[in-house]
Amino acid sequence: MRYFHYLSARQEEHVFYQVPKQVTKEAPKKWLEQALGALLYMPATRHDIGAMITEQKYEDLTSVVFCLEDAIGDHEVEQAEHNLNIQLERIEQAIQQNKIEPENLPLMFVRVRSPKQMQELAGRLKHLLHLLTGFVFPKCSGVNARDYAETLKNISRDRRAPIYGMPILETPDLLSKETRTEAFGELSAVLHQYQDLILNVRIGATDLCGLYGIRRKPGQTIYDIRLIADFMADVINYFGRTFVVSGPVWEYFQATQKPHLLSGHQPAELNEHVKGLVKETELDIANGIHGKTVIHPSQLKAVNSLYVVSKEDYMDALSIIHHGNGSIGVMKSHFSNKMNEMKPHMKWAENIIIKSEIYGVYHENRSFSDLLNEQQTTSNIGQYGG
């Protein structure tokens, strides 16, 4: 897949100082873990999954989760497993018939209910397993993390490309003050032991808010919910130095057909729902969180456009890496508006360079609103789950 692949050469020239590069599931882990962007969840019961993927119905779709857990009813599990097999078979057939190239597929994951289900599903999929980038582990904690990791390790053994896991942290023991420290310590020990198999650590704020009967409004971000903001700080502290930590779902959406602009480069898409999503994603980035779960196709472009690197950040990152041999400790930035300190800013700079390859770099006078305004070649915004 390649971010914003649908733009014409003229549009790319208008927006990008450096255009995005293609990423596949065979990419190095340090690239792949930064490449998920807006990760779209959809129920595995959908009968149009195969067509949606092969016909590229959603042009901004670059990573997707087929959900066998909370997105479907308990009575639908068997039906969803069977349907998922059928849909992946259709994708495989489309590849064999040259209807789509494998490198143009989005990164695909399956959210399972348990390690046992993951093992059984992998056995059932067999020759289709190569289509997946990995599995998502819901309600992951010290209680089940090792079972998930060991099962994934067994599934991944002898496969040409790694199959990754993404635990979602959303259980009461990780949130409660009485149990948090011990629970985080146990989970951290397991995930660090299997860190080569863990692609992202994801935050499940909806389940955690539900424990206390809390729900944010469209004009609020998850950072306004102090209970969850405190929890997220701990997640970053325990896992942010080793793993990419990805942000929680934004629940609000209002589908629109085309992202027309108003005067002054103010996107008409920025109703209160999109404004809230943009604000929360910007706060994610500021707090060291990258990637976001989304539940509607209309959210994809807004999130992904925020991960494109600004030219200012790009030039700073290049300078830091170029002068990172220890000969210089600090120097003025390319734009002469800040200091760049080589050692403290090195990890930030390395991440910026990776993101610049994946998402591209804006021209100096361009930003996410310009990308939102670029006309898509088609418009296929649908409804969540349908």
C-alpha positions in Angstrom: 0.0 0.0 0.0 1.0 3.6 -0.4 -0.6 6.5 1.4 -2.5 9.0 -0.8 -1.9 6.8 -3.9 -5.0 8.1 -5.6 -3.6 11.7 -6.0 -2.5 12.7 -9.5 1.1 13.7 -10.1 0.0 17.3 -10.2 -1.8 17.0 -6.9 1.3 15.3 -5.3 3.5 18.1 -6.6 1.1 20.7 -5.1 1.1 19.1 -1.6 4.3 17.1 -1.1 7.9 18.1 -0.8 8.6 14.4 -0.6 5.9 11.9 -1.7 5.1 8.8 0.4 6.7 5.5 -0.5 5.1 2.1 -0.7 4.9 -0.1 2.3 4.1 -3.8 2.4 3.8 -6.3 5.3 7.3 -7.6 4.4 8.8 -4.2 5.4 11.2 -4.1 8.4 9.4 -4.0 11.7 10.7 -0.5 12.5 8.9 0.8 9.4 5.8 -1.4 9.7 5.1 -0.4 13.3 4.9 3.3 12.2 2.9 2.5 9.1 -0.6 1.6 10.4 -1.9 5.2 10.5 -5.7 5.2 10.8 -6.6 1.6 11.5 -10.2 0.8 10.4 -12.2 -1.7 12.3 -15.1 -3.6 10.7 -17.1 -6.6 11.7 -15.9 -9.9 10.2 -19.6 -10.6 9.3 -19.5 -8.2 6.4 -20.1 -10.0 3.1 -18.4 -7.4 1.0 -14.9 -7.5 2.6 -13.3 -9.2 -0.4 -14.8 -6.8 -2.9 -14.1 -3.8 -0.7 -10.4 -4.8 -0.5 -9.8 -5.8 -4.1 -11.8 -3.0 -5.6 -10.2 -0.5 -3.2 -13.6 0.9 -2.3 -12.0 3.2 0.4 -9.1 5.0 -1.2 -7.6 6.1 2.1 -7.7 2.6 3.5 -4.2 1.4 4.3 -4.8 -0.9 7.4 -7.8 -2.8 8.5 -9.0 -5.1 11.3 -11.6 -7.7 10.7 -13.2 -8.0 14.1 -14.4 -11.3 15.7 -14.9 -9.7 19.1 -16.9 -6.7 20.3 -18.0 -5.7 16.7 -20.2 -8.8 16.4 -22.7 -10.6 18.6 -21.7 -13.6 20.7 -24.1 -15.7 18.5 -22.3 -14.6 15.3 -18.8 -15.9 16.0 -19.1 -19.1 14.0 -20.7 -17.3 11.1 -18.1 -14.6 11.2 -15.2 -17.1 11.2 -16.7 -18.8 8.2 -17.3 -15.6 6.3 -13.8 -14.4 7.0 -12.4 -17.5 5.4 -14.6 -16.9 2.3 -13.6 -13.3 2.0 -9.9 -14.0 2.3 -10.3 -16.7 -0.3 -11.8 -14.1 -2.6 -8.9 -11.8 -2.1 -6.5 -14.6 -2.8 -8.4 -15.4 -6.0 -8.2 -11.8 -7.1 -4.4 -11.9 -6.6 -4.1 -15.1 -8.7 -6.2 -13.6 -11.4 -4.1 -10.4 -11.4 -7.0 -8.2 -10.4 -4.9 -6.7 -7.7 -1.2 -6.7 -6.9 -0.3 -8.0 -3.4 1.7 -4.8 -2.8 -1.5 -2.8 -3.2 -3.3 -4.6 -0.4 -3.9 -2.8 2.9 -2.2 -4.2 6.0 -4.8 -6.7 7.3 -5.4 -8.0 10.8 -7.9 -10.1 12.6 -9.1 -9.3 16.1 -9.7 -12.6 17.9 -11.4 -13.4 21.2 -8.8 -15.7 22.8 -5.5 -17.5 22.0 -7.5 -20.7 21.4 -9.6 -19.1 18.7 -6.5 -17.5 17.2 -4.8 -21.0 17.0 -7.9 -22.6 15.5 -8.4 -19.8 13.0 -4.8 -20.0 11.8 -5.2 -23.7 11.3 -8.4 -23.1 9.3 -7.0 -20.4 7.1 -3.8 -22.3 6.3 -2.8 -21.0 2.8 -4.6 -17.8 3.3 -2.7 -16.8 6.4 0.0 -15.1 4.3 -2.5 -12.4 3.5 -2.6 -11.2 7.1 -0.1 -8.9 8.8 -1.2 -10.1 12.2 -3.7 -10.6 15.0 -5.2 -8.2 17.6 -5.3 -9.3 21.2 -8.3 -7.7 23.0 -8.4 -7.3 26.8 -4.7 -8.2 27.0 -3.2 -8.3 30.5 -0.7 -10.3 32.5 -3.4 -13.0 32.8 -3.4 -13.9 29.1 -0.5 -12.1 27.4 1.9 -15.1 27.5 -0.7 -17.4 26.0 -1.4 -14.9 23.2 2.4 -14.5 22.6 3.2 -18.2 22.7 0.3 -19.0 20.4 1.4 -16.3 17.9 5.0 -17.6 18.1 3.8 -21.0 17.1 1.7 -19.7 14.3 4.6 -17.6 13.0 7.2 -20.4 13.1 8.7 -21.2 9.7 6.6 -18.5 7.9 8.3 -16.4 5.2 7.0 -13.1 6.6 6.4 -12.5 10.4 2.9 -12.4 11.7 2.6 -9.8 14.4 0.5 -9.3 17.5 -1.1 -6.1 18.7 -2.4 -6.2 22.4 -5.1 -3.9 23.4 -4.8 -2.6 27.0 -8.4 -2.2 28.3 -8.8 -4.4 31.4 -9.8 -3.2 34.9 -6.6 -4.4 36.6 -4.6 -2.1 34.4 -6.8 0.9 35.3 -7.5 0.5 39.0 -5.1 2.2 41.3 -5.2 -0.8 43.6 -3.8 -3.2 41.0 -2.3 -1.1 38.3 1.4 -1.2 39.3 1.5 -4.9 39.6 -0.6 -5.5 36.5 1.5 -3.2 34.4 4.7 -4.8 35.7 3.5 -8.3 34.8 2.3 -7.3 31.3 5.4 -5.3 30.6 7.6 -8.3 31.4 5.8 -10.5 29.0 5.5 -8.1 26.1 9.2 -7.1 26.3 10.1 -10.8 26.2 8.3 -11.1 22.9 8.9 -7.6 21.6 10.0 -8.9 18.1 6.4 -10.2 17.6 4.6 -7.1 19.0 3.9 -4.5 16.3 1.9 -1.9 18.4 0.6 -1.6 21.9 -2.9 -0.2 21.5 -5.1 1.7 24.1 -8.7 0.6 24.5 -10.2 3.7 26.1 -13.9 2.8 25.3 -13.9 -0.3 27.5 -12.0 1.6 30.3 -14.4 4.5 30.2 -17.3 2.1 30.3 -16.1 0.7 33.6 -16.9 4.1 35.2 -19.8 5.1 33.0 -17.8 7.8 31.3 -18.1 9.0 27.7 -16.5 12.0 26.2 -18.5 14.5 24.1 -17.5 15.5 20.5 -16.0 18.7 21.8 -13.8 16.9 24.3 -10.8 14.7 23.8 -9.7 11.6 25.7 -7.1 13.8 27.3 -9.9 15.8 29.0 -11.0 12.6 30.7 -8.4 12.7 33.5 -8.9 9.1 34.6 -7.9 7.8 31.1 -5.3 10.5 30.5 -3.6 9.3 33.7 -3.8 5.7 32.5 -2.4 6.6 29.1 0.6 8.3 30.7 1.4 5.0 32.4 1.1 3.1 29.1 3.6 5.4 27.5 5.9 5.2 30.5 5.9 1.4 30.5 5.9 0.7 26.8 6.7 3.9 24.9 10.5 3.5 24.9 10.3 0.0 23.2 7.0 -0.1 21.3 4.9 2.2 19.2 1.8 3.0 21.4 -1.3 3.7 19.3 -4.3 5.9 20.4 -7.8 5.0 21.2 -10.8 5.1 18.9 -12.7 8.3 18.2 -16.4 7.4 18.4 -18.0 10.3 16.5 -18.3 10.6 12.7 -20.4 12.4 10.1 -19.9 11.0 6.7 -19.5 13.5 3.9 -19.1 12.9 0.2 -16.4 15.4 -0.7 -14.0 17.6 1.4 -14.8 21.0 0.0 -13.0 24.0 1.4 -14.5 27.2 2.8 -12.8 30.5 2.5 -9.5 30.9 4.3 -8.6 27.2 3.8 -11.0 26.1 6.5 -12.2 22.6 5.5 -15.9 22.2 5.5 -15.3 18.7 6.8 -14.3 20.2 10.1 -17.7 19.9 11.8 -17.5 19.3 15.5 -16.9 15.6 15.0 -13.9 16.1 12.8 -12.6 18.9 14.8 -12.6 16.7 17.9 -10.8 13.9 15.9 -8.2 16.3 14.6 -7.6 17.8 18.1 -7.3 14.4 19.8 -4.9 13.1 17.1 -2.7 16.1 17.4 -2.6 15.5 21.2 -1.7 11.8 20.5 1.2 12.9 18.4 2.4 15.5 21.0 2.3 12.8 23.7 4.3 10.2 21.7 1.3 8.2 20.5 1.2 7.2 16.8 -1.6 5.5 15.0 -5.3 5.6 15.8 -8.2 3.2 15.7 -11.1 4.5 13.5 -14.6 3.0 13.0 -15.8 4.9 9.9 -14.2 5.4 6.5 -14.8 9.1 6.7 -12.2 9.3 9.5 -9.4 7.8 7.5 -8.1 10.8 5.5 -8.3 13.3 8.4 -6.1 11.0 10.6 -3.7 10.0 7.9 -3.2 13.6 6.7 -2.0 14.5 10.3 0.8 12.0 10.1 2.4 13.6 7.0 5.6 15.3 8.2 6.0 19.0 8.1 9.0 20.3 6.1 10.2 22.1 9.3 10.3 18.8 11.3 11.9 17.0 8.3 14.7 19.5 8.0 15.3 19.5 11.7 15.4 15.7 11.7 17.9 15.6 8.8 20.1 18.1 10.6 20.1 16.2 13.9 21.0 12.9 12.2 23.7 14.5 10.1 25.3 16.1 13.1 24.8 13.2 15.4 28.4 12.0 15.5 29.2 13.8 18.7 31.1 16.7 17.2 28.2 19.2 17.9 26.0 19.2 20.9 23.4 21.8 20.0 22.7 24.0 17.0 20.1 26.4 15.6 17.4 24.8 13.5 17.1 25.2 9.7 14.2 27.6 10.2 16.1 29.6 12.9 13.3 29.3 15.4 14.5 26.6 17.9 17.5 24.8 19.1 18.2 21.2 18.0 20.0 19.2 20.7 21.6 16.2 19.1 21.5 13.5 21.7 18.1 14.2 23.3 16.4 14.7 20.0 18.0 11.8 18.1 15.2 9.2 18.7 12.6 11.8 17.7 14.6 12.6 14.5 14.9 8.9 13.6 11.2 8.4 13.9 10.5 11.6 11.8 12.7 10.2 9.0 10.8 6.9 9.0 7.4 8.7 9.0 8.6 11.0 6.2 9.2 7.9 4.0 5.8 6.4 4.9 3.5 9.4 4.9 5.5 11.9 2.9 6.6 15.5 3.7 4.5 18.6 3.2 5.8 21.6 1.3 6.7 24.5 3.6 3.4 26.3 3.1 1.2 23.2 3.1 -0.6 21.3 5.9 -3.3 18.7 6.5 -6.1 21.0 5.3 -4.5 21.2 1.9 -4.5 17.4 1.7 -8.1 17.2 2.8 -9.0 19.6 0.0 -7.4 17.5 -2.8 -10.1 15.9 -4.9 -10.2 12.1 -4.7 -10.5 10.2 -7.9 -13.6 8.6 -6.6 -15.8 9.0 -3.5 -17.0 5.8 -1.8 -17.8 6.8 1.7 -20.1 4.2 3.2 -21.5 3.5 6.6 -19.8 1.7 9.4 -20.4 -2.0 9.0 -22.3 -1.6 5.7 
